[in-house]
Amino acid sequence: MSDGCAHHDDPHLDRGCFRPFEDEVELLHPHAGLIAGSNTDPPALAFANVTAGNNAPAVGYSTVYPLAMFMRILLAQLVLSIFF
């Protein structure tokens, strides 16, 4: 079986090999939630949840969303205090 990848007993050593597309998409679901949360974008979270078929994007979203909202409010207050 010569597919260009080194085969080992430890599956974590094969990270450099090409994986099936489904495995790569599955790894992106939490990251989609992180991106949606950092942009505070609920429609993007809804799309990521439907695409993933699980709640991994929601976990990523809930991790980042509170910090993103806090930073938006803090930045607005900072801009207002500097210029006015």
Secondary structure as GFF3:
##gff-version 3
##sequence-region A 1 84
A	DSSP	three_ten_helix	11	14	.	.	.	ID=ss1
A	DSSP	alpha_helix	21	38	.	.	.	ID=ss2
A	DSSP	alpha_helix	42	52	.	.	.	ID=ss3
A	DSSP	alpha_helix	56	83	.	.	.	ID=ss4
###
